[in-house]
Amino acid sequence: MKRLFPILGVLTAILLCYGLYQALVVAPTEQTMGDVQRIFYYHVPSAWTAFILFFINFVASILYLVKRRSAQDMVALTTAEVGVVFLTVNLVTGPIWARPVWGIWWTWDWRLTSTLVMWLIYVSYLFLRRFSSGGQTPTLAAALAVLGALCVPFVYFSIWFFRTQHPQPVIGGGGSIDPRMWRALLVNWLAFSCFAFMVCWSRYRLEKLQREVDEAHAMQSLLAPRGGVR
């Protein structure tokens, strides 16, 4: 994997550049919204990437609750961290897109509110992992991750079941999309997914090394001679 990592890095950089070219040059200008609609090629892939990472976090958390293995806990932690970053991108780009098109930065409808709630749940997950040092912290965090994962399908399907300010889905919602727009969207999603994998892998290795160092320090403390007794 160490040898493949630089190759994957180069391929990811190429995909990101190609995705930018597809979004800004190849994809046609949307007739109603104009060029601001091009945020779509980053707003949507960031959400999809976050959903995939949260699904992996969910699976790893369930496995950890069953088997209690450190590797599964580290996968859950790293995917949650990276997933929060991509969901933050989604929450930031949404208002930037909405303001010139719909005249508002934010509205408390079902899609936006549920997305914010999901973001807060996973941020709470990260705060729990960062500031709690108890032995039950991974177990509590895994339970919280399961709760957060339940929000993902609700967020995704909310615009099917409720009237919201958020536009109805073009993909899977009965609408249509220009093939060049579809290609730009998929290329950027692939680029985001590769980038997310690289960051998760690097973060996983860092977390593994940190835990090995912590275990070595703990073992050294136990084996170190204590003064005062001869």
FENRA-V645329 format. One record per residue. N is the residue number from 1. RES is the residue in one small letter. SS is DSSP state (2 for helix, 1 for strand, 0 for the rest). Layout:
# FENRA-V645329
n=N res=RES ss=SS
n=N res=RES ss=SS
This chain:
# FENRA-V645329
n=1 res=m ss=0
n=2 res=k ss=2
n=3 res=r ss=2
n=4 res=l ss=2
n=5 res=f ss=2
n=6 res=p ss=2
n=7 res=i ss=2
n=8 res=l ss=2
n=9 res=g ss=2
n=10 res=v ss=2
n=11 res=l ss=2
n=12 res=t ss=2
n=13 res=a ss=2
n=14 res=i ss=2
n=15 res=l ss=2
n=16 res=l ss=2
n=17 res=c ss=2
n=18 res=y ss=2
n=19 res=g ss=2
n=20 res=l ss=2
n=21 res=y ss=2
n=22 res=q ss=2
n=23 res=a ss=2
n=24 res=l ss=2
n=25 res=v ss=2
n=26 res=v ss=2
n=27 res=a ss=0
n=28 res=p ss=0
n=29 res=t ss=0
n=30 res=e ss=1
n=31 res=q ss=0
n=32 res=t ss=0
n=33 res=m ss=0
n=34 res=g ss=1
n=35 res=d ss=2
n=36 res=v ss=2
n=37 res=q ss=2
n=38 res=r ss=2
n=39 res=i ss=2
n=40 res=f ss=2
n=41 res=y ss=2
n=42 res=y ss=2
n=43 res=h ss=2
n=44 res=v ss=2
n=45 res=p ss=2
n=46 res=s ss=2
n=47 res=a ss=2
n=48 res=w ss=2
n=49 res=t ss=2
n=50 res=a ss=2
n=51 res=f ss=2
n=52 res=i ss=2
n=53 res=l ss=2
n=54 res=f ss=2
n=55 res=f ss=2
n=56 res=i ss=2
n=57 res=n ss=2
n=58 res=f ss=2
n=59 res=v ss=2
n=60 res=a ss=2
n=61 res=s ss=2
n=62 res=i ss=2
n=63 res=l ss=2
n=64 res=y ss=2
n=65 res=l ss=2
n=66 res=v ss=2
n=67 res=k ss=2
n=68 res=r ss=0
n=69 res=r ss=0
n=70 res=s ss=2
n=71 res=a ss=2
n=72 res=q ss=2
n=73 res=d ss=2
n=74 res=m ss=2
n=75 res=v ss=2
n=76 res=a ss=2
n=77 res=l ss=2
n=78 res=t ss=2
n=79 res=t ss=2
n=80 res=a ss=2
n=81 res=e ss=2
n=82 res=v ss=2
n=83 res=g ss=2
n=84 res=v ss=2
n=85 res=v ss=2
n=86 res=f ss=2
n=87 res=l ss=2
n=88 res=t ss=2
n=89 res=v ss=2
n=90 res=n ss=2
n=91 res=l ss=2
n=92 res=v ss=2
n=93 res=t ss=2
n=94 res=g ss=2
n=95 res=p ss=2
n=96 res=i ss=2
n=97 res=w ss=2
n=98 res=a ss=2
n=99 res=r ss=2
n=100 res=p ss=2
n=101 res=v ss=2
n=102 res=w ss=2
n=103 res=g ss=0
n=104 res=i ss=0
n=105 res=w ss=0
n=106 res=w ss=0
n=107 res=t ss=0
n=108 res=w ss=0
n=109 res=d ss=0
n=110 res=w ss=2
n=111 res=r ss=2
n=112 res=l ss=2
n=113 res=t ss=2
n=114 res=s ss=2
n=115 res=t ss=2
n=116 res=l ss=2
n=117 res=v ss=2
n=118 res=m ss=2
n=119 res=w ss=2
n=120 res=l ss=2
n=121 res=i ss=2
n=122 res=y ss=2
n=123 res=v ss=2
n=124 res=s ss=2
n=125 res=y ss=2
n=126 res=l ss=2
n=127 res=f ss=2
n=128 res=l ss=2
n=129 res=r ss=2
n=130 res=r ss=2
n=131 res=f ss=2
n=132 res=s ss=0
n=133 res=s ss=0
n=134 res=g ss=0
n=135 res=g ss=0
n=136 res=q ss=0
n=137 res=t ss=2
n=138 res=p ss=2
n=139 res=t ss=2
n=140 res=l ss=2
n=141 res=a ss=2
n=142 res=a ss=2
n=143 res=a ss=2
n=144 res=l ss=2
n=145 res=a ss=2
n=146 res=v ss=2
n=147 res=l ss=2
n=148 res=g ss=2
n=149 res=a ss=2
n=150 res=l ss=2
n=151 res=c ss=2
n=152 res=v ss=2
n=153 res=p ss=2
n=154 res=f ss=2
n=155 res=v ss=2
n=156 res=y ss=2
n=157 res=f ss=2
n=158 res=s ss=2
n=159 res=i ss=2
n=160 res=w ss=2
n=161 res=f ss=2
n=162 res=f ss=0
n=163 res=r ss=0
n=164 res=t ss=0
n=165 res=q ss=0
n=166 res=h ss=0
n=167 res=p ss=0
n=168 res=q ss=0
n=169 res=p ss=0
n=170 res=v ss=0
n=171 res=i ss=0
n=172 res=g ss=0
n=173 res=g ss=0
n=174 res=g ss=0
n=175 res=g ss=0
n=176 res=s ss=0
n=177 res=i ss=0
n=178 res=d ss=0
n=179 res=p ss=2
n=180 res=r ss=2
n=181 res=m ss=2
n=182 res=w ss=2
n=183 res=r ss=2
n=184 res=a ss=2
n=185 res=l ss=2
n=186 res=l ss=2
n=187 res=v ss=2
n=188 res=n ss=2
n=189 res=w ss=2
n=190 res=l ss=2
n=191 res=a ss=2
n=192 res=f ss=2
n=193 res=s ss=2
n=194 res=c ss=2
n=195 res=f ss=2
n=196 res=a ss=2
n=197 res=f ss=2
n=198 res=m ss=2
n=199 res=v ss=2
n=200 res=c ss=2
n=201 res=w ss=2
n=202 res=s ss=2
n=203 res=r ss=2
n=204 res=y ss=2
n=205 res=r ss=2
n=206 res=l ss=2
n=207 res=e ss=2
n=208 res=k ss=2
n=209 res=l ss=2
n=210 res=q ss=2
n=211 res=r ss=2
n=212 res=e ss=2
n=213 res=v ss=2
n=214 res=d ss=2
n=215 res=e ss=2
n=216 res=a ss=2
n=217 res=h ss=2
n=218 res=a ss=2
n=219 res=m ss=2
n=220 res=q ss=2
n=221 res=s ss=2
n=222 res=l ss=2
n=223 res=l ss=2
n=224 res=a ss=0
n=225 res=p ss=0
n=226 res=r ss=0
n=227 res=g ss=0
n=228 res=g ss=0
n=229 res=v ss=0
n=230 res=r ss=0
